[in-house]
Amino acid sequence: MTMRFVRSLLCSAAVVSFAIPAVQAADTLSQPVGVALQQAQSALAAHNYAKAMDAVNEADAVAGKSAYEDYTIAQMRAAVASQAGNVAQATAAYEKLIASPRTPRNLKNQMLMSEGSMAYNAKDYPRAAAAIQRYLKEAGPNPAMETLLAQSYYLQKDYAHTLSVLTPIVSRTVKAGQKPVESQLQMLAASATALKDSTTATHAYVLLATYYPKKEYWALLLHELVVNTKIPASLQLDVYRIRLAVGDISTARDFMEMTEIAMQGHMPQLALDLMNQGYQQGVLGQGAEAPRQARLKAMVEKTVAAKKESIEADEKSALAQTSGNELLNVGYNYVTFGQAAKGLALMQQAITKGVTDPNIARLHLGLAQMQTGNKAEAIQTLKSVAGDNGAYDIAQLWVLRLGQAPAKH
């Protein structure tokens, strides 16, 4: 067979759209092999895949073939099998080509990519995952193939591996200041929910609400915050407050519990502010529970008066402490009493001094700044919150909320 025929044959039937390696001068096809492959080429062009594969098998059955003929037959087999959707035969042919020294590195990588894509399209997700993993290992990072790998795991309900693939992808994207892919975040959230990983699910819904602010994402996010058992008691009031800000608090029970948590945290003015909001909304002061609510409010008001009298002594005591935990609380109380400058300064001093959880402290500093009307400073502080106990997610929600509407507290 002539070199012109060989090139024509390979260009029309070789591995899908792959580039063809250079044909060496000594590389020729014998008459039986060349004729059979030409028949395969014609059948393939006519989409008669069975006839094309029979012709490939006929060429392969010729005795005494050269290494070049074996290679050319494998190329044609890969082309016919891939176009016919026969993943197993196409993969076997690709593997033979990949193992050949005739195949350039970049072409081998394309074949590995094709193996994964074909298996995925054939819904053979385990095979797809294995092929894509191999491709990524040998060819290096590829965002499209990484997404396909995550989808391969997700569609076979391998949620743990889905998370292991998507978590670093999403993290890199966010750190680079780019917008994560919505479908990736959806898979991340759904996989975490299936694994009962509330922290990861919450984080995923925060990102969805941030980059794709749809009502359903806010609803799912707030639900995840409520059911997240890993959120510490020190953040429960913060969960309530972001829910209140976005209109997800509507029962007297929620207002009463918020009030009680604020009181337990020695923040009576905040407790009173929350109760007053409940009364303003017409949620409190109604029905059979109205007398109990009134008694609680009276007790809170009395505690507020007492705290105002003791605040300077509280400040002196807190300043003498080794940690800044008490000072942080004192500073926040000053803010709620209307002494914004002093209160914020004490809170910042407390964080510098050292607190049990700096991220929760920065979250509360940001909320205090928000409460005093320092929106820009509040956003800057809230963006500095990190960690994986829920403080980061709540802070991100406040950043999002502050960019959408006037703050509520």
C-alpha positions in Angstrom: 0.0 0.0 0.0 1.2 3.5 -0.7 2.0 6.1 1.9 -0.8 8.3 0.5 -3.3 5.5 1.1 -2.0 4.9 4.6 -2.4 8.6 5.6 -5.8 8.8 4.0 -6.9 5.7 5.9 -5.6 6.9 9.2 -7.0 10.5 8.9 -10.5 9.2 8.2 -10.7 6.4 10.6 -8.1 7.0 13.3 -8.8 7.6 16.9 -11.7 10.1 16.5 -10.0 13.5 16.0 -6.5 12.6 17.2 -3.4 13.8 15.5 -1.6 11.0 13.5 2.0 10.1 14.3 4.5 10.5 11.5 4.7 7.4 9.2 8.2 6.1 8.9 9.6 5.2 5.5 9.7 1.5 6.3 6.1 1.5 7.5 3.8 -0.1 4.9 0.7 -2.2 4.9 0.6 -5.6 3.2 -2.1 -6.1 0.5 -4.4 -8.3 2.7 -4.2 -5.9 5.6 -4.6 -2.8 3.5 -7.6 -4.1 1.6 -9.4 -5.2 4.8 -8.8 -1.8 6.4 -9.9 0.0 3.3 -13.2 -2.0 3.6 -13.4 -1.1 7.2 -13.0 2.6 6.3 -15.8 2.5 3.7 -18.1 0.7 6.2 -17.3 3.1 8.9 -18.1 6.1 6.6 -21.5 4.5 5.9 -22.0 4.0 9.7 -22.1 0.2 9.2 -20.2 -0.5 12.4 -20.7 -4.3 12.4 -19.3 -4.6 8.9 -16.5 -2.2 9.7 -15.5 -4.3 12.8 -15.7 -7.5 10.8 -13.2 -6.0 8.3 -10.9 -4.9 11.2 -11.0 -8.4 12.6 -10.2 -9.8 9.1 -7.1 -7.5 8.9 -6.1 -8.6 12.4 -6.3 -12.3 11.5 -3.7 -11.9 8.8 -0.6 -13.9 9.8 2.9 -12.4 10.1 1.8 -8.8 10.6 4.4 -6.1 11.2 4.4 -3.9 14.4 3.2 -1.0 12.2 0.3 -3.1 10.9 -0.7 -4.0 14.4 -0.6 -0.4 15.4 -2.7 0.7 12.4 -5.3 -2.0 13.0 -5.6 -0.9 16.7 -6.2 2.7 15.5 -8.9 1.5 13.2 -10.4 -0.7 15.9 -10.5 2.3 18.3 -12.2 4.4 15.7 -14.9 1.9 14.9 -15.5 0.9 18.5 -15.7 4.4 19.8 -18.1 5.5 17.0 -20.2 2.4 17.6 -20.3 3.1 21.3 -18.5 -0.1 22.3 -16.7 1.1 25.3 -14.9 -2.2 26.1 -13.5 -2.7 22.6 -12.5 1.0 22.3 -10.8 1.0 25.6 -8.9 -2.2 24.8 -7.7 -0.6 21.5 -6.8 2.6 23.3 -4.8 0.7 25.8 -2.8 -1.0 23.1 -2.1 2.4 21.4 -1.2 4.0 24.7 1.3 1.2 25.4 3.0 1.7 22.0 6.1 3.8 21.8 4.7 5.1 18.5 2.1 7.2 20.3 3.3 10.7 21.4 2.6 11.7 25.0 0.0 14.3 24.1 -1.9 11.8 22.0 -1.8 9.2 24.9 -3.3 11.8 27.2 -6.1 12.5 24.6 -6.8 8.7 24.5 -7.0 8.5 28.3 -9.4 11.5 28.2 -11.5 9.8 25.5 -11.6 6.5 27.6 -13.1 8.4 30.5 -15.5 10.4 28.4 -16.8 7.4 26.5 -17.3 5.4 29.7 -19.2 8.3 31.3 -21.4 8.7 28.2 -22.1 5.0 28.3 -23.1 5.4 32.0 -20.3 3.1 33.1 -19.4 5.3 35.9 -16.9 3.0 37.8 -14.9 2.6 34.5 -15.2 6.3 33.9 -13.9 7.2 37.3 -10.9 4.9 37.0 -10.0 6.2 33.5 -10.3 9.9 34.5 -8.2 9.3 37.7 -5.5 7.8 35.5 -5.7 10.7 33.1 -5.4 13.3 35.8 -2.5 11.5 37.3 -0.6 11.3 34.0 -1.7 14.4 32.3 -2.2 16.8 35.2 -5.1 19.0 36.3 -8.0 19.6 34.0 -11.1 21.4 35.3 -13.5 19.7 32.9 -12.2 16.2 33.6 -12.2 16.9 37.4 -15.9 17.8 37.2 -16.6 14.7 35.1 -14.8 12.6 37.8 -16.9 14.1 40.5 -20.1 13.5 38.5 -18.9 9.9 37.9 -18.7 9.3 41.6 -21.9 11.2 42.4 -24.0 9.2 39.9 -22.9 6.0 41.5 -23.7 7.4 44.9 -20.1 7.4 46.0 -20.6 10.6 48.0 -17.4 10.4 50.0 -15.2 10.4 46.8 -17.5 13.1 45.4 -16.6 15.3 48.3 -12.9 14.5 48.1 -12.8 15.7 44.5 -15.1 18.7 44.7 -13.9 20.2 48.0 -10.4 21.2 46.8 -11.8 22.4 43.5 -14.3 24.7 45.1 -11.8 25.9 47.6 -9.2 26.8 44.9 -11.9 28.6 42.9 -13.1 30.7 45.8 -9.5 31.6 46.9 -8.7 32.7 43.3 -11.6 35.1 43.5 -13.6 33.2 40.9 -17.2 32.0 40.8 -17.7 28.3 41.6 -19.7 26.3 39.1 -23.3 26.0 40.3 -23.6 22.3 39.5 -20.4 21.6 41.5 -21.8 23.3 44.5 -25.1 21.5 44.1 -23.3 18.1 44.1 -21.2 19.2 47.0 -24.2 20.1 49.1 -26.2 17.0 48.1 -23.3 14.7 48.8 -22.6 16.2 52.2 -26.3 16.0 53.1 -26.3 12.3 52.1 -23.3 11.7 54.4 -24.9 13.8 57.2 -21.9 16.2 57.0 -23.8 19.3 58.1 -20.8 21.5 58.2 -19.8 20.8 54.6 -23.5 21.0 53.5 -23.9 24.4 55.2 -20.7 25.7 53.6 -21.9 24.6 50.2 -25.3 26.3 50.6 -23.6 29.4 51.8 -21.6 29.5 48.6 -24.8 28.8 46.6 -26.6 31.6 48.3 -23.6 33.9 47.8 -23.0 33.2 44.1 -26.5 32.1 43.0 -28.9 34.0 45.4 -32.0 31.9 44.8 -34.8 31.6 47.3 -34.5 27.8 47.5 -30.8 28.0 48.4 -31.5 30.4 51.3 -34.2 28.0 52.5 -31.9 25.0 52.3 -29.1 26.9 53.9 -31.1 28.0 56.9 -32.4 24.4 57.3 -28.8 23.2 57.4 -27.8 25.8 60.0 -30.7 24.7 62.2 -29.9 20.9 62.0 -26.1 21.3 62.1 -25.3 19.5 65.4 -21.6 20.6 65.1 -22.4 24.3 65.6 -21.4 25.1 69.2 -23.7 26.6 71.8 -21.8 29.8 71.5 -23.2 30.2 68.0 -26.8 29.2 68.5 -27.9 32.8 69.0 -26.0 33.8 65.9 -28.0 31.2 63.9 -31.2 32.7 65.2 -30.1 36.2 64.4 -29.3 35.5 60.7 -32.5 33.7 60.4 -34.3 36.7 61.9 -32.5 39.0 59.5 -33.7 37.1 56.4 -37.3 36.7 57.7 -37.1 33.0 58.8 -38.2 33.7 62.4 -42.0 33.9 62.9 -42.9 32.1 66.1 -43.1 33.2 69.7 -41.1 30.2 70.7 -38.1 31.3 68.6 -38.2 34.8 70.0 -38.4 33.5 73.6 -35.5 31.1 73.0 -33.4 33.9 71.5 -34.1 36.0 74.5 -33.1 33.3 76.9 -29.9 32.5 75.1 -28.9 36.2 75.1 -29.7 36.3 78.8 -27.6 33.2 79.5 -24.8 35.0 77.6 -25.0 38.0 79.9 -26.2 40.3 77.2 -29.5 41.6 78.5 -29.8 44.6 76.2 -29.5 42.4 73.2 -32.2 40.1 74.7 -34.5 43.1 75.2 -33.9 44.3 71.7 -34.9 40.9 70.3 -38.0 40.8 72.5 -39.0 44.3 71.4 -38.7 43.2 67.8 -41.0 40.2 68.5 -43.5 42.6 70.0 -43.2 45.0 67.1 -43.9 42.2 64.6 -46.9 41.1 66.6 -45.5 37.7 67.4 -45.1 38.3 71.1 -47.8 39.7 73.4 -50.6 37.5 71.8 -52.6 34.6 73.1 -52.3 32.5 76.2 -48.5 32.9 76.5 -48.7 36.7 76.6 -48.5 36.9 80.4 -45.4 34.7 80.6 -43.8 36.8 77.8 -44.6 40.0 79.7 -43.0 38.5 82.9 -39.9 37.6 81.0 -39.7 41.1 79.5 -40.0 42.7 82.9 -37.2 40.5 84.2 -35.0 41.3 81.2 -35.6 45.1 81.7 -34.6 44.7 85.3 -31.4 42.9 84.3 -30.6 45.6 81.8 -30.8 48.3 84.5 -28.6 46.2 86.8 -26.1 45.6 84.0 -25.8 49.3 83.2 -25.0 50.0 86.9 -22.3 47.2 87.0 -20.8 47.7 83.5 -17.8 49.7 84.7 -17.0 47.2 87.4 -17.4 44.4 84.8 -14.9 46.3 82.6 -12.4 46.6 85.4 -12.7 42.9 86.3 -12.5 41.8 82.6 -9.3 43.9 82.1 -7.6 42.0 84.9 -8.4 38.6 83.4 -5.7 36.7 81.5 -7.9 36.0 78.5 -10.1 38.5 76.6 -13.3 36.4 76.8 -15.0 38.5 79.5 -13.8 41.8 77.9 -15.3 40.8 74.6 -18.7 40.4 76.3 -18.3 43.7 78.2 -17.4 45.5 75.0 -20.5 44.1 73.2 -22.7 45.2 76.1 -21.3 48.8 75.9 -22.2 48.7 72.2 -25.8 47.7 73.0 -26.0 50.4 75.6 -25.2 53.0 72.9 -21.5 53.5 73.7 -20.3 52.3 70.3 -16.7 53.7 70.2 -15.8 52.4 73.7 -17.5 49.1 73.2 -15.9 48.4 69.8 -12.5 49.4 71.1 -12.8 47.0 74.1 -13.9 44.2 71.7 -10.8 44.7 69.5 -8.6 44.9 72.6 -10.1 41.6 73.8 -9.3 39.8 70.5 -5.8 41.2 70.6 -5.5 39.9 74.2 -6.6 36.5 73.2 -9.9 34.7 73.2 -11.0 31.1 73.2 -12.2 31.2 69.6 -10.9 34.2 67.5 -13.3 33.4 64.7 -16.4 33.6 66.9 -15.0 36.8 68.4 -14.5 38.4 65.0 -18.0 37.4 64.0 -19.4 39.1 67.1 -17.2 42.2 66.5 -18.6 42.3 63.0 -22.2 42.1 64.3 -21.4 44.9 66.8 -20.0 47.1 64.0 -23.1 46.3 62.0 -25.3 47.3 64.9 -23.6 50.7 65.2 -24.1 51.4 61.5 -20.4 50.7 60.5 -21.4 48.6 57.5 -18.1 48.8 55.6 -16.1 47.9 58.7 -18.6 45.2 59.6 -18.2 43.6 56.1 -14.4 43.8 56.3 -14.4 42.1 59.8 -16.9 39.4 58.8 -14.8 38.5 55.7 -11.9 37.8 58.1 -13.8 35.1 59.9 -12.6 31.6 59.1 -12.8 28.1 60.8 -15.1 25.1 60.3 -17.5 25.3 63.3 -20.1 27.5 61.6 -18.7 30.9 62.4 -17.4 31.3 58.8 -20.7 30.3 57.2 -22.7 32.7 59.5 -20.3 35.5 58.8 -20.5 34.9 55.0 -24.3 35.0 55.2 -24.1 38.4 57.0 -21.7 39.7 54.3 -24.3 38.6 51.7 -27.2 40.0 53.7 -25.5 43.4 54.2 -25.0 43.6 50.5 -28.6 42.9 49.8 -30.6 44.9 52.3 -30.5 47.1 55.4 -29.2 45.1 58.4 -31.6 43.8 61.0 -30.7 42.6 64.5 
